Each structure stands twice: as structure tokens, then as C-alpha cells.
């Protein structure tokens, strides 16, 4: 069966581009050859990596939109909490070791074998940990139906661990095309399972089965298609020591995860599984919007970080890219916020209408988060990793500390709080970038004035127009009207100036590329 699968997908593997260093594929046990690094290979790999995330999430979203019409928000809330726990344990026990292996320069067979063995042993420990905390967690968050779901889903922890070293092996060789097709195939199998079981009336177990089938299929496909086979070594003490050696990565993973996902946990624990399901639905739609909008645009914008020094020109390019990026994504997320209830009404069943009020502030949070991503990358390229990390850790700690107080006020209040934290983080990071470049902290704010004016025009028009129509008709009429208002204001206030800035940005990036 493995030979058939390899023959079936052998066309997916590309030969190294000219100038790339070929690995010694004639001996699949040899893994210490340098991976291909030709610009064409890296660029193609990046496109496949983005496409992988986009396609898998799009398929998952489609499955969600179908199953949500047959399964209650309570069921989604239960599975959301269970998934959060499994992911948290994975980030603590599995991801740090995989990240360390990924950061190695030309790791050898022993490095891959050690990583695989340690992850397997720690994955078993993770399964036991999930089984141990299932009952206490259910009591803590008052979700009686949670333990049985965690008992079943705990096996995902081990399966995801089995896949992780293989994923690093392929990533080090820029073979993202194979990983993309594997992820998409697994998502299709899992989504079909979930939808079929939902139609048959299996309720919450449809969602559990979807997760299990997706995870298992991803591993089976990867194992069948992989030409690398690990050797398992039993060394429990060494596995624990290796994990302790990367404790800084454990801390970073936990803090980052808590800052971005703690809202779902506290909404569910404070307001119940139904509220958690409604909140999770809104976050899932925002995730899809992020993948479609931000990931598509940022690939072009991130060219601005080719210059890795602290020169004023590099910072000016950053400001130009920040302004252009904001001009592009602002009307999309503001429009989503304005029409949030209509979007929920059209995409989901009446049981989910309350998600519309949650989706609105989360859209503003996503806008701030997308701009944050740009500033993150500039600080990293400028060698200011400490400033970035300090802000991320500080924001996450404030978020986790405040959410228990905010959550009892309702899911909408939590969503607005997350939006406020996203924009606060943006302003702090932008200020840090400005101070590092020895310019006024007001310059980043000035770069956002024009898109902000366009957003105000969109909100003003939405307040003036009281269109009494069905949600579907509103989604046909309002977006063009809102976009027209945005473009008019942007054009009147600074189209010529921004056109010159765009030309300057393109030329500056071209000069930097030639200098490199």
C-alpha cells in the first residue's frame, strides 16, 4: 500500500531548482544533507505553505458551516474547550522540541531519531495528563459533558506528536507541496466524516469524529508518502531533560497561546457551553477572513523587511508598508464589522444569530492584529526581538488576568476587550519601533490617519442608511456602498500623496533588493 501511495504521489515532489543543493535521496536514511535554498525554491515553498493553511482552513470552515446547521452551539462549546486543552498540551510537550529541530543547521539522522523518540514519549505523557485533568477541569468550568469528550480526543495528542518530526523533515527540504496536499486531503476526509455524522444525528460526536479522522488521516498519509523512517529510542530521562533545555520555548508557546485563546476558555467557563460555541463560531469566521485577506496581502508587503539594519530608510519603508497595508485591509474588516449580523444570518442557522454581535468587535480585533503582524516582522528584522517579546508577554499576562473579571459581563464584552488589547498592543509595538529608529512616536499614528478617516466614513454611512431588507439583500447592496464611501474619502484626503508613497515604497524595496 505504501508503494502504491508513493507511486501515486511521486509527481508531487519537485526536483531541486538550479543552484540548490540536492539531498542524498538515494539513501533515505541519510538526512544531514543541506536543504535546497535557491530563491525560486524558497519562494515556491512559501506559496505552498500559505496555500496549505488557506486550503485546509477553507475546507474546515465549509464543514463547519454545514454541521452548524444541525448541531447546537453547546456541542461546539464543549469541543472547543477540549480542543484547547489538547492544543495547549501539544504546545508544551511537542512543539518546543520540533521548533528546536527546525532551527538546527543540517540535522542528522540521530537528531531526527532523538526528536521523534522524545516527542513520542512526551506525547504518551500528554495523553495521561489530559486523562488526569479531564474530571477536575469539567468541575472547574461546570461542563459535565466534557470528560468523556476529552477521554476520546486525548489520543489526538499522541497522533499529532507522531506526525511532527516527519513534518519538520519535509519542511527542512521545502517540500511544502506534499504537506499541503496531505493536509487538504485529511481536511476533506475529516470534514466529510463530520458532515455525514451530523446529518445522521450524532450531535457532538460528529465534531469529535471530524477532529479524530482529520488528525489520523494526516498522519497516515504522511507516513505512507514519507521516504524517511525514524528509529525509536527509549530514554525517558533524556526526553525530560531535552524538554527542560527548551523551557524558554515552552514559556513562549504557553504565553502566546494563552493570549490568543484564553477568551474562548473564560467565555465557556463563565457563561456556559452555548456561549462558548457562539463565541467560537465568530472566531472561526474571523480566522477564515484572516487567511483570505491578511495572508494574501502580507506576502507582498513583507518584502519591505529585506533591509535588516536600523537605517531611517528602512523605517520609512516600514511606515509606507504599514499605511498601504492598512488602506487595503481596513475596508474589508470594517465592512465585516458593520454587516456582521447579516453575515451570520446568511451563513448559519437562526440558533447562531447571537454570534453577530460577537463577530463585530472581533473584526476590529482582527484588523488590529493584522497591523500588529507587520510591526512584529519589522522589529524582528531590526533585531528588536526583546521588545517584541516583552510586549507579547505583557499583553498576554494582562489578557489572562483581566478575562476572569470581564467574562461574566458577557461574550460581547470579552470580544470588545480582545479588540482593545489588540489595538493597545499595536500602539505599544509601533511606539517601540519608532523609539528604536529615533523618530517621533506619532509617526505610526500619522500613517494610520487616512485609513481611519475612511473607516469613519463607512461607519457614518452605515449609521445614516437604515436599509430595511433581508440579510442577503443587504449583503448585496451595502458592501459596494460602504466601499465607495471609503474610496471617496481616501481619494479626497490624500490619494495623490498616497500614490506617490506607493511609488516610493516600490522603488525603495527594489533598491534594497538590488543592494542585497
C-alpha positions in Angstrom: 0.0 0.0 0.0 2.8 2.4 0.8 4.5 1.7 -2.6 1.2 2.4 -4.3 0.8 5.7 -2.4 4.4 6.7 -3.2 3.9 6.0 -6.9 0.6 7.9 -6.9 2.1 11.0 -5.4 5.6 10.8 -6.8 4.9 13.6 -9.1 4.3 15.9 -6.2 8.0 16.0 -5.3 9.9 18.6 -7.3 13.5 18.4 -8.2 15.7 21.0 -6.6 16.0 24.2 -8.6 19.2 25.2 -10.3 21.7 26.2 -7.8 20.0 24.3 -5.0 21.9 21.6 -3.1 20.5 18.2 -3.7 19.9 15.9 -0.7 21.3 12.3 -0.9 17.9 10.9 -1.8 19.4 7.6 -2.9 19.8 6.7 0.7 16.6 7.7 2.6 18.4 7.1 6.0 20.8 10.0 5.3 19.2 13.2 6.4 22.1 15.6 7.0 22.4 17.0 3.5 21.8 20.7 3.2 18.2 21.5 2.1 17.7 23.5 -1.1 17.9 27.2 -0.6 17.7 28.6 -4.1 15.4 31.7 -4.1 13.0 30.1 -6.6 12.6 27.0 -4.3 12.1 29.1 -1.2 9.5 31.4 -2.9 7.6 28.4 -4.2 7.7 26.8 -0.8 6.3 29.9 0.8 3.4 30.0 -1.6 2.6 26.3 -0.9 2.9 27.0 2.8 0.4 29.8 2.7 -1.8 27.8 0.3 -1.7 24.9 2.7 -3.0 26.9 5.6 -5.6 28.6 3.4 -7.0 25.4 1.8 -7.1 23.4 5.0 -8.9 26.1 6.9 -11.3 26.8 4.0 -12.3 23.1 3.9 -12.7 23.1 7.7 -14.8 26.3 7.5 -17.1 24.8 4.9 -17.6 21.7 7.1 -18.4 24.0 10.0 -21.0 26.0 8.0 -22.7 22.7 7.2 -22.5 21.0 10.5 -23.6 24.2 12.4 -27.0 23.9 10.8 -27.5 20.5 12.5 -25.5 20.7 15.8 -26.2 23.0 18.7 -23.8 25.8 19.9 -23.5 23.8 23.2 -21.8 21.0 21.4 -19.4 23.3 19.7 -18.6 24.9 23.0 -17.7 21.5 24.6 -15.5 20.5 21.7 -13.8 24.0 21.6 -12.7 23.6 25.3 -11.5 20.0 24.7 -9.5 21.1 21.6 -8.0 24.0 23.5 -6.7 21.6 26.2 -5.2 19.2 23.6 -3.6 22.1 21.8 -2.2 23.6 25.0 -0.6 20.2 26.0 0.8 19.9 22.5 2.4 23.3 22.7 4.0 22.5 26.0 5.3 19.0 25.3 5.7 18.6 21.5 6.2 22.0 19.8 9.3 23.1 21.6 11.3 20.0 20.5 10.0 20.4 17.0 11.0 24.1 16.9 14.5 23.2 18.2 14.9 20.6 15.5 13.7 23.0 12.8 16.2 25.6 14.0 19.2 23.2 13.7 21.6 23.6 10.8 21.6 20.4 8.7 20.3 18.0 11.4 21.4 14.4 11.0 19.6 11.1 11.4 20.4 10.9 15.1 18.8 14.3 15.6 15.6 13.3 13.9 15.5 9.9 15.7 16.0 11.7 19.1 13.3 14.3 18.3 10.9 11.5 17.2 11.6 9.4 20.3 11.3 12.3 22.7 8.1 13.5 21.2 6.5 10.0 21.3 7.4 9.6 24.9 6.2 13.1 25.8 3.1 12.5 23.7 2.2 9.5 25.9 2.8 11.7 28.9 0.5 14.3 27.4 -2.3 11.7 26.9 -2.0 10.7 30.5 -2.0 14.3 31.6 -5.2 15.0 29.7 -6.9 11.9 31.1 -5.8 13.0 34.6 -7.2 16.6 34.4 -10.4 15.8 32.5 -12.6 15.4 35.5 -11.2 18.3 37.6 -11.4 20.6 34.6 -15.0 19.7 34.0 -15.8 20.5 37.6 -13.9 23.8 37.4 -15.7 25.0 34.3 -19.0 23.3 35.2 -19.3 21.3 32.0 -20.4 17.8 32.9 -20.2 16.5 29.3 -16.5 17.5 28.9 -14.7 14.4 30.5 -15.9 11.8 28.0 -15.0 14.0 25.1 -11.5 14.6 26.5 -11.1 10.8 27.1 -11.8 10.2 23.4 -9.9 13.2 22.0 -6.8 12.6 24.2 -5.5 10.2 21.6 -5.1 13.1 19.2 -2.2 14.2 21.3 -0.1 11.1 20.5 -1.0 11.1 16.8 -0.1 14.7 16.3 3.2 14.0 18.0 3.9 11.1 15.7 3.4 13.4 12.7 5.5 16.3 13.9 9.0 15.1 13.2 8.0 14.0 9.7 6.6 17.5 9.1 9.9 19.0 10.2 11.8 16.6 7.9 9.7 17.8 4.9 9.8 21.5 5.9 13.6 21.4 6.1 13.6 20.3 2.5 11.0 22.9 1.4 8.6 20.2 0.3 5.5 22.1 1.3 3.6 21.0 -1.7 3.3 17.4 -0.4 2.4 18.7 3.1 -0.3 20.9 1.5 -1.9 18.1 -0.4 -1.7 15.9 2.6 -3.4 18.5 4.8 -6.1 19.2 2.3 -6.8 15.5 1.8 -7.0 15.0 5.5 -9.3 18.0 6.0 -11.6 16.7 3.2 -11.8 13.3 4.9 -12.4 14.7 8.3 -15.0 17.3 7.0 -16.9 14.6 5.1 -17.0 12.4 8.3 -18.3 15.3 10.4 -20.9 16.4 7.9 -22.1 12.8 7.4 -22.4 12.1 11.1 -24.1 15.4 11.7 -26.7 14.6 9.0 -27.2 11.2 10.7 -27.9 12.9 14.0 -24.8 12.1 16.0 -24.6 15.6 17.5 -21.4 16.4 19.4 -19.7 13.2 18.3 -19.8 14.4 14.7 -17.4 17.2 15.8 -15.2 14.8 17.7 -15.1 12.3 14.8 -14.1 15.1 12.4 -11.2 16.0 14.6 -10.1 12.4 15.1 -10.4 11.5 11.4 -8.6 14.6 10.2 -5.7 14.0 12.6 -5.4 10.3 11.9 -5.6 10.8 8.1 -3.0 13.5 8.2 -0.6 11.1 9.9 -1.4 8.0 7.8 -0.9 10.0 4.5 2.3 11.5 5.8 3.7 8.1 6.9 2.7 6.4 3.7 4.3 9.0 1.5 7.4 9.7 3.5 10.7 8.2 2.4 12.2 8.7 5.9 11.6 6.2 8.7 12.6 7.1 12.3 14.3 4.8 14.8 12.7 4.8 18.3 14.9 5.0 21.3 13.5 4.6 24.8 15.1 7.3 27.0 12.5 8.9 29.4 15.0 10.8 31.4 16.7 12.2 28.3 13.3 13.3 26.9 12.5 15.2 30.1 16.0 16.8 30.1 15.6 17.9 26.5 12.2 19.5 27.3 13.8 21.4 30.2 16.5 22.7 27.9 13.9 24.4 25.7 11.8 25.7 28.6 12.0 29.2 27.2 10.2 27.9 24.1 7.6 26.2 26.4 7.1 29.5 28.2 6.8 31.4 24.9 4.3 28.9 23.5 2.1 28.9 26.6 2.1 32.7 26.8 1.3 33.2 23.1 -1.5 30.5 23.2 -3.0 32.0 26.4 -3.0 35.5 25.0 -4.8 34.4 21.8 -7.1 31.6 23.0 -7.9 32.3 26.7 -11.0 34.2 25.7 -12.8 31.0 24.5 -12.0 29.2 27.7 -13.2 32.0 30.0 -16.3 32.6 28.0 -17.2 28.9 28.2 -16.3 28.5 31.8 -18.1 31.7 32.9 -21.2 31.7 30.6 -21.7 28.0 29.6 -21.1 25.8 26.6 -23.7 27.6 24.5 -22.0 30.9 24.9 -18.6 29.3 24.2 -20.0 27.8 21.0 -21.3 31.1 19.8 -18.0 32.8 20.6 -16.1 30.1 18.9 -18.2 30.4 15.7 -17.4 34.1 15.5 -13.7 33.4 16.0 -13.7 30.7 13.3 -15.2 33.1 10.7 -12.5 35.7 11.7 -9.8 33.1 11.2 -11.1 32.5 7.7 -11.1 36.2 7.0 -7.5 36.5 8.3 -6.4 33.7 6.0 -8.1 35.2 2.9 -7.2 38.8 3.4 -4.1 39.2 5.6 -2.1 36.2 4.5 -2.8 37.1 0.8 -1.6 40.7 1.2 1.2 40.3 3.6 3.3 38.2 1.2 3.8 41.3 -0.9 4.1 43.8 2.0 6.8 41.7 3.8 9.2 42.5 1.1 9.8 45.7 2.9 11.8 43.9 5.6 14.6 43.0 3.2 16.7 45.6 4.9 17.8 44.4 8.3 19.6 47.4 9.7 18.4 50.4 11.6 18.7 53.0 8.9 15.9 55.7 8.6 15.2 54.5 5.1 14.3 51.0 6.4 11.9 52.5 8.9 10.4 54.8 6.3 9.7 51.8 4.2 8.0 50.2 7.2 5.8 53.2 7.7 4.8 53.2 4.0 4.0 49.5 4.1 2.0 50.0 7.3 -0.1 52.7 5.7 -0.6 50.8 2.4 -1.5 47.6 4.3 -4.0 49.5 6.5 -5.5 51.1 3.4 -6.1 47.7 1.9 -7.5 45.7 4.8 -9.4 48.4 6.7 -12.5 48.5 4.4 -12.7 44.7 4.5 -12.7 44.3 8.2 -14.7 47.4 8.9 -17.3 46.2 6.4 -17.4 42.8 8.1 -18.0 44.5 11.4 -20.8 46.7 10.0 -22.5 43.7 8.4 -21.6 41.1 11.0 -25.2 40.1 11.9 -26.1 39.8 8.2 -23.1 37.5 7.6 -24.2 35.3 10.5 -27.8 35.3 9.3 -26.9 34.2 5.8 -24.1 31.7 6.6 -25.6 30.0 9.7 -28.9 28.9 11.2 -31.1 31.1 13.4 -29.6 29.4 16.5 -26.3 31.3 15.8 -27.7 34.8 15.4 -26.2 36.0 18.7 -22.7 35.4 17.2 -23.3 38.5 15.0 -22.8 40.9 18.0 -19.6 39.0 18.9 -18.3 39.0 15.3 -18.4 42.8 15.2 -15.7 43.5 17.8 -13.7 40.5 16.8 -13.4 42.0 13.3 -11.9 45.2 14.8 -9.6 42.9 16.8 -8.5 41.1 13.6 -7.8 44.5 11.9 -5.5 45.5 14.8 -3.9 42.0 14.8 -3.2 42.2 11.1 -1.4 45.5 11.5 0.4 44.1 14.6 1.8 41.3 12.4 3.5 43.9 10.2 5.1 45.7 13.2 6.2 42.3 14.6 8.1 41.5 11.5 9.8 44.9 11.4 11.0 44.6 15.0 12.4 41.1 14.3 14.2 42.2 11.2 15.6 45.2 13.0 17.0 43.0 15.8 14.5 44.1 18.4 13.2 40.7 19.3 13.3 41.5 23.0 11.0 44.5 22.6 8.6 42.4 20.6 8.7 39.5 23.2 8.2 41.9 26.1 5.1 43.4 24.6 3.6 40.0 23.6 4.2 38.6 27.1 2.9 41.7 28.8 -0.2 41.7 26.7 -0.9 38.0 27.3 -0.5 38.4 31.0 -2.8 41.3 31.2 -5.3 39.5 29.0 -5.3 36.3 31.2 -5.5 38.4 34.4 -8.4 40.6 33.1 -10.6 37.9 31.4 -12.0 36.4 34.6 -13.3 39.8 35.5 -14.6 40.7 32.0 -16.1 37.3 31.1 -19.1 37.5 33.5 -20.3 40.6 31.7 -20.9 38.5 28.5 -19.3 37.2 25.4 -19.7 40.5 23.6 -17.8 42.3 26.4 -15.0 39.8 26.1 -14.8 40.4 22.3 -14.6 44.1 22.8 -11.9 43.6 25.4 -9.9 41.5 23.0 -10.2 44.2 20.3 -9.0 46.8 22.8 -6.0 44.6 23.7 -5.1 44.1 20.0 -5.0 47.9 19.4 -3.2 48.6 22.6 -0.5 46.1 21.6 -0.3 47.7 18.1 0.2 51.2 19.6 2.9 50.0 22.1 4.8 48.0 19.4 4.6 50.9 17.0 5.9 53.2 19.7 8.8 50.8 20.4 9.6 50.7 16.7 9.6 54.5 16.4 11.8 54.9 19.5 14.3 52.3 18.2 14.6 54.3 14.9 14.8 57.6 16.9 11.8 59.2 15.4 8.6 60.6 16.9 6.1 58.0 18.3 3.4 60.0 16.5 4.6 58.9 13.0 2.9 55.5 13.1 -0.3 57.1 14.2 0.0 59.6 11.3 0.4 56.6 8.9 -3.0 55.3 10.1 -4.9 58.6 9.8 -6.0 58.1 6.2 -7.4 54.6 6.6 -9.0 55.7 9.9 -10.8 58.5 8.1 -12.1 56.1 5.5 -13.3 53.8 8.3 -15.2 56.7 9.9 -16.9 57.4 6.5 -18.0 53.8 6.3 -19.4 53.8 9.8 -21.1 57.1 9.2 -22.8 55.9 6.0 -23.9 52.7 7.8 -25.5 54.8 10.6 -27.3 57.0 8.1 -28.7 54.2 5.9 -31.4 52.2 7.6 -31.9 49.6 4.9 -34.9 47.5 5.7 -34.3 44.4 3.7 -33.3 40.8 4.1 -29.8 40.0 5.2 -29.0 38.5 1.8 -30.1 41.7 0.0 -28.2 43.9 2.5 -25.0 41.9 1.7 -25.6 42.6 -2.0 -26.2 46.4 -1.6 -24.2 47.6 1.4 -20.6 46.4 0.6 -20.4 48.4 -2.6 -21.9 51.5 -1.0 -19.5 51.2 2.0 -16.5 50.7 -0.2 -17.5 53.7 -2.3 -17.7 55.9 0.7 -14.3 54.7 1.8 -12.6 55.3 -1.5 -14.2 58.7 -1.8 -12.8 59.9 1.5 -9.4 58.3 0.9 -9.2 59.9 -2.6 -10.3 63.4 -1.3 -7.9 63.4 1.6 -4.8 62.1 0.1 -5.0 59.9 -3.0 -2.2 61.8 -4.8 0.1 61.7 -1.8 -0.5 58.1 -1.2 0.1 57.2 -4.8 3.5 58.9 -4.6 4.1 57.0 -1.3 3.2 53.7 -3.1 5.7 54.5 -5.9 8.4 55.4 -3.4 7.7 52.2 -1.5 8.0 50.1 -4.6 11.2 51.8 -5.7 12.8 51.7 -2.3 12.1 47.9 -2.0 13.6 47.4 -5.4 16.7 49.3 -4.4 17.1 47.3 -1.2 16.7 44.1 -3.2 19.4 45.1 -5.6 21.7 46.1 -2.7 21.3 42.7 -1.1 
